[in-house]
Amino acid sequence: MQYMSSQLSEQIGCQVKNGWCGCDDKIKIALASIHYWEEPCISGKNGSGTVFFSNCNLKCIYCQNYEISSVGKGKEITIEHLAQIFLKQQEKGVNNINLVTPTMYAKQILEALKIAKKKGLNIPIIYNTNGYESIQTLKELDGYIDVYLPDLKYYSNEISKKYSKVENYFEVATKAIKEMYAQVGKAVFDENGIIQKGIIVRHLILPNHIQNSKHILKWIKENLDDDIYVSVMAQYFPTYLAKNESSLNRKINKKEYKEIENYLYTLNLKNGYIQELGEHEEEYVPNFNLSE
């Protein structure tokens, strides 16, 4: 990656044994389940066959899944076992295979997909990522990922360092998103409205950081095609280390939500979703019980 130091490149791909993300060359998962709380075009009625991977290449102080992303809860499995999990999910009738925070294990996931596809895996594969991806890794995944579901968290390098402990997040993530779009193109849906191919860019609204959200949404409008799908999330609640951070120790309020909602309409972003402002977001965090 020509636009960053080798140190940051290693951090993104996390191929270093017990490196930045805390993982080695073994796959570690925290949960395989049917998930019903993704965007409507992903979950639908049948749910999304979700695999939550342990560890992460970001260190978000507000991560709702911090038990697995930062603490590293989970169990090690083989590539063959992962392929079996994919096939079992398909047998349950799910709409897709949803790989949550897969970045650190991209090479192993690719091998598992090859095995599973030879044994009949034929539903869409979703790459559900924080957006901090290397172009090289994405190119290796080309042809195996049907739907990219990246976050676009931060416009400011200052807050990406403060809240996720990484440099150049915006630069890295926006280049990654452009590569994702180049691979999968315009979103395609089946007769039931379930996405089969394409990209949905997610953005989580943070309290006291409305300008960050506006910068992100404006960049999407000005730099991506008009057919891009956007998912604006309002599910933030203070957890993990964010409880001790004055700028993040509350949920977003109605005024902040309304400001972003109005800004979305001003930009005239044509496709996508905005979450309703809820009251019990904590209830939707999965129980990482290692059931598989």
C-alpha positions as CSV (number, residue, x, y, z in Angstrom):
1,M,0.0,0.0,0.0
2,Q,1.8,3.0,-1.3
3,Y,0.0,5.6,0.8
4,M,1.0,4.4,4.2
5,S,3.9,3.1,6.2
6,S,4.6,-0.6,6.4
7,Q,3.8,-0.5,10.1
8,L,0.3,0.8,9.3
9,S,-0.1,-1.8,6.5
10,E,0.6,-4.6,8.9
11,Q,-1.9,-3.0,11.4
12,I,-4.7,-3.1,8.8
13,G,-4.1,-6.6,7.5
14,C,-3.2,-7.9,11.0
15,Q,-1.1,-10.8,9.6
16,V,1.5,-10.4,12.3
17,K,1.4,-13.2,14.9
18,N,-0.3,-11.8,18.0
19,G,0.1,-8.4,16.5
20,W,-2.0,-5.2,16.8
21,C,-5.3,-7.1,16.7
22,G,-4.3,-9.8,19.1
23,C,-4.7,-12.7,16.8
24,D,-2.4,-15.2,15.1
25,D,-2.8,-17.4,12.0
26,K,-5.7,-19.4,13.6
27,I,-9.3,-18.5,13.1
28,K,-11.2,-17.4,16.2
29,I,-14.9,-16.9,16.3
30,A,-17.3,-15.8,19.0
31,L,-20.7,-16.8,17.6
32,A,-22.4,-18.2,14.6
33,S,-26.1,-17.4,14.6
34,I,-29.1,-16.3,12.6
35,H,-29.3,-12.5,12.9
36,Y,-32.5,-10.6,12.3
37,W,-31.4,-7.0,13.1
38,E,-29.4,-6.0,10.1
39,E,-30.8,-3.8,7.3
40,P,-34.1,-5.1,5.9
41,C,-32.5,-6.1,2.6
42,I,-30.0,-8.3,4.5
43,S,-32.1,-9.9,7.3
44,G,-35.5,-10.1,5.6
45,K,-37.7,-12.8,7.1
46,N,-35.2,-15.6,7.1
47,G,-32.4,-13.8,8.8
48,S,-28.7,-13.4,8.0
49,G,-26.3,-16.3,8.7
50,T,-23.9,-14.3,10.8
51,V,-20.4,-15.4,11.9
52,F,-18.8,-13.0,14.5
53,F,-15.0,-13.2,14.4
54,S,-13.0,-12.5,17.5
55,N,-10.4,-9.6,17.8
56,C,-10.2,-6.5,15.6
57,N,-7.8,-4.2,13.8
58,L,-9.4,-1.2,15.4
59,K,-9.5,-0.4,19.1
60,C,-12.8,1.5,19.3
61,I,-13.4,2.6,22.9
62,Y,-17.2,2.5,22.4
63,C,-17.4,-0.9,20.7
64,Q,-20.7,-2.6,21.5
65,N,-19.0,-6.0,20.9
66,Y,-15.9,-5.2,22.9
67,E,-16.1,-8.6,24.6
68,I,-14.9,-10.2,21.3
69,S,-13.2,-7.3,19.6
70,S,-11.0,-6.1,22.4
71,V,-11.1,-8.7,25.1
72,G,-10.8,-11.5,22.5
73,K,-13.6,-13.8,23.7
74,G,-14.1,-16.7,21.4
75,K,-12.7,-20.1,20.4
76,E,-10.3,-21.3,17.7
77,I,-11.6,-23.3,14.8
78,T,-10.1,-24.8,11.7
79,I,-10.7,-23.6,8.1
80,E,-12.6,-26.8,7.5
81,H,-14.8,-26.2,10.5
82,L,-15.5,-22.6,9.3
83,A,-16.6,-24.0,5.9
84,Q,-18.9,-26.4,7.7
85,I,-20.5,-23.5,9.6
86,F,-21.2,-21.7,6.3
87,L,-22.9,-24.8,4.9
88,K,-24.9,-25.3,8.1
89,Q,-26.1,-21.7,8.0
90,Q,-27.3,-22.2,4.4
91,E,-29.1,-25.4,5.4
92,K,-31.1,-23.3,7.9
93,G,-32.5,-21.2,5.1
94,V,-30.7,-17.9,5.8
95,N,-30.5,-15.2,3.1
96,N,-26.7,-14.9,3.2
97,I,-23.5,-15.6,5.0
98,N,-22.6,-12.5,7.0
99,L,-18.9,-12.2,8.0
100,V,-18.6,-9.7,10.9
101,T,-15.2,-8.1,11.4
102,P,-13.5,-10.6,9.1
103,T,-10.4,-8.5,8.2
104,M,-7.8,-10.3,10.3
105,Y,-8.8,-13.7,8.9
106,A,-9.4,-12.8,5.3
107,K,-6.9,-15.3,3.9
108,Q,-8.4,-18.2,6.0
109,I,-12.0,-17.1,5.2
110,L,-11.1,-17.2,1.5
111,E,-9.9,-20.8,1.8
112,A,-13.0,-21.7,3.8
113,L,-15.2,-20.2,1.1
114,K,-13.5,-22.2,-1.6
115,I,-14.1,-25.4,0.3
116,A,-17.7,-24.5,1.1
117,K,-18.5,-23.5,-2.5
118,K,-17.2,-26.8,-3.8
119,K,-19.7,-28.4,-1.5
120,G,-22.7,-26.4,-2.6
121,L,-22.5,-23.0,-0.9
122,N,-24.4,-20.7,-3.2
123,I,-26.0,-17.9,-1.2
124,P,-24.6,-14.3,-1.1
125,I,-21.4,-13.7,1.0
126,I,-21.4,-10.4,2.9
127,Y,-18.2,-8.8,4.1
128,N,-19.2,-6.8,7.2
129,T,-16.2,-4.6,8.0
130,N,-15.1,-1.5,9.9
131,G,-13.8,-0.1,6.6
132,Y,-10.1,-0.1,7.6
133,E,-9.0,-2.5,4.8
134,S,-6.0,-2.9,2.6
135,I,-6.5,-2.7,-1.2
136,Q,-4.4,-5.8,-1.6
137,T,-6.6,-7.9,0.7
138,L,-9.8,-6.7,-1.1
139,K,-8.3,-7.6,-4.5
140,E,-7.6,-11.1,-3.2
141,L,-11.3,-11.4,-2.2
142,D,-12.6,-10.2,-5.6
143,G,-15.1,-12.7,-7.0
144,Y,-15.8,-14.3,-3.6
145,I,-17.6,-11.4,-1.9
146,D,-21.1,-10.5,-3.2
147,V,-22.0,-7.7,-0.8
148,Y,-19.7,-5.3,0.9
149,L,-21.0,-3.7,4.1
150,P,-18.3,-1.3,5.2
151,D,-18.4,1.3,8.0
152,L,-17.3,4.9,7.2
153,K,-16.7,6.1,10.8
154,Y,-14.6,9.2,10.8
155,Y,-13.7,12.2,8.7
156,S,-11.2,13.6,11.1
157,N,-7.9,11.9,11.8
158,E,-7.9,13.4,15.3
159,I,-11.0,11.5,16.4
160,S,-10.0,8.3,14.6
161,K,-6.8,8.3,16.7
162,K,-8.7,9.3,19.9
163,Y,-11.6,6.8,19.6
164,S,-10.1,3.9,17.5
165,K,-6.4,4.3,18.0
166,V,-5.6,4.3,14.2
167,E,-4.0,6.8,11.8
168,N,-5.4,7.9,8.4
169,Y,-8.8,6.1,8.9
170,F,-10.6,8.3,6.4
171,E,-8.0,8.0,3.7
172,V,-7.7,4.2,4.1
173,A,-11.5,3.6,4.3
174,T,-12.5,5.8,1.4
175,K,-10.0,4.1,-0.9
176,A,-11.2,0.7,0.3
177,I,-14.8,1.6,-0.3
178,K,-14.1,2.7,-3.9
179,E,-12.3,-0.6,-4.5
180,M,-15.3,-2.5,-3.1
181,Y,-17.7,-0.6,-5.4
182,A,-15.4,-1.3,-8.4
183,Q,-15.7,-5.0,-7.6
184,V,-19.5,-5.4,-7.0
185,G,-21.1,-2.4,-8.6
186,K,-24.7,-1.3,-8.3
187,A,-26.8,-3.1,-5.7
188,V,-28.9,-6.0,-7.1
189,F,-32.0,-7.4,-5.2
190,D,-34.1,-10.5,-5.6
191,E,-37.9,-10.6,-5.9
192,N,-38.2,-10.4,-2.1
193,G,-36.0,-7.3,-1.8
194,I,-33.0,-9.2,-0.4
195,I,-29.6,-7.9,-1.6
196,Q,-27.7,-10.3,-3.9
197,K,-24.8,-8.1,-4.9
198,G,-23.5,-4.6,-4.2
199,I,-22.4,-2.3,-1.4
200,I,-24.1,-0.5,1.5
201,V,-22.0,2.1,3.3
202,R,-22.8,2.3,7.0
203,H,-22.2,5.3,9.3
204,L,-22.8,5.4,13.1
205,I,-23.9,8.8,14.5
206,L,-21.8,9.6,17.6
207,P,-23.0,12.1,20.3
208,N,-21.4,15.5,20.1
209,H,-20.0,14.7,16.7
210,I,-22.7,15.8,14.3
211,Q,-20.2,17.6,12.1
212,N,-18.3,14.4,11.6
213,S,-21.4,12.7,10.3
214,K,-22.2,15.6,8.0
215,H,-18.7,15.5,6.5
216,I,-19.0,11.7,5.9
217,L,-22.4,11.9,4.3
218,K,-21.3,14.9,2.1
219,W,-18.3,12.9,1.0
220,I,-20.5,10.0,0.0
221,K,-22.8,12.2,-2.0
222,E,-19.9,14.0,-3.8
223,N,-17.6,11.0,-4.4
224,L,-19.7,7.9,-4.9
225,D,-22.2,7.1,-7.6
226,D,-25.8,8.1,-7.2
227,D,-26.9,4.5,-6.9
228,I,-24.9,3.9,-3.7
229,Y,-26.8,2.6,-0.7
230,V,-26.2,4.3,2.7
231,S,-27.2,3.1,6.1
232,V,-27.2,5.7,8.9
233,M,-27.2,4.1,12.3
234,A,-28.6,5.7,15.5
235,Q,-27.9,2.7,17.8
236,Y,-25.0,4.2,19.7
237,F,-25.0,3.8,23.5
238,P,-22.1,4.3,25.9
239,T,-20.3,1.1,26.7
240,Y,-16.8,-0.2,27.4
241,L,-14.3,2.7,27.8
242,A,-16.7,5.3,26.3
243,K,-18.5,5.4,29.7
244,N,-15.5,7.4,31.0
245,E,-15.2,9.7,27.9
246,S,-17.1,12.9,28.4
247,S,-17.8,13.4,24.7
248,L,-19.3,9.8,24.3
249,N,-20.9,9.0,27.7
250,R,-24.5,9.4,26.5
251,K,-26.7,8.3,23.6
252,I,-27.4,10.7,20.8
253,N,-30.4,12.9,21.5
254,K,-33.4,13.8,19.4
255,K,-32.0,17.1,18.3
256,E,-28.8,15.4,16.9
257,Y,-30.9,12.7,15.2
258,K,-33.2,15.2,13.6
259,E,-30.3,17.3,12.4
260,I,-28.7,14.4,10.6
261,E,-32.1,13.2,9.3
262,N,-32.7,16.7,7.8
263,Y,-29.2,16.8,6.4
264,L,-29.8,13.5,4.6
265,Y,-32.8,14.9,2.8
266,T,-30.9,18.1,1.9
267,L,-28.1,16.0,0.3
268,N,-30.8,14.0,-1.6
269,L,-29.1,10.7,-1.1
270,K,-31.4,8.4,-3.0
271,N,-31.0,5.0,-1.6
272,G,-30.6,3.6,1.9
273,Y,-31.8,3.5,5.5
274,I,-31.8,5.5,8.7
275,Q,-32.4,3.7,12.0
276,E,-35.1,5.0,14.2
277,L,-34.0,6.5,17.5
278,G,-34.6,3.8,20.0
279,E,-34.4,3.5,23.8
280,H,-33.0,0.0,24.5
281,E,-30.2,-0.5,22.0
282,E,-28.3,-2.6,24.5
283,E,-30.8,-5.4,24.1
284,Y,-29.6,-6.0,20.5
285,V,-26.0,-6.9,21.4
286,P,-25.6,-10.6,20.8
287,N,-24.9,-13.1,23.6
288,F,-21.5,-14.5,22.5
289,N,-22.2,-18.0,23.8
290,L,-20.0,-19.8,21.3
291,S,-22.8,-22.1,20.3
292,E,-21.2,-23.5,17.2
